[in-house]
């Protein structure tokens, strides 16, 4: 049975196997993950017999905006509504009830998020990737 939690008092290293399954999260370290958890406002996790099998995190002001990051479900648990439950727990969390707008970045799970009510119509975002900038800067110097 999957148990869901909204606390961050677990070993950060438990996240690393999930991170390795997500293309954008490869190579994250325990130290960086520890700091990320400390700075994250809400973190929802899914556990199966003590094993972390899913997660999703939120950065928010608790009033106007919230951004959802790192929604990851272990490959062996995909298709079992773990991701859907994580998202429902985020969107319905008591601490986020006043939030007007949730932002989410995804490259390949559009249909999943559209089924939850997200829309790709709001294309107002921009991004600056420091990693790409530093590579370009190094090449030109």
Secondary structure by P-SEA (a helix, b strand, c coil): cbbbbcccccccccaaaaaaaccccccccaaaaaaaaaaccbbbbbbcccccccbbbbbcccccccccccccccccccccaaaaaaaaaaaaccccccccbbbbbbccaaaaaaaaccccccccbbbbcaaaaaaaaaaac
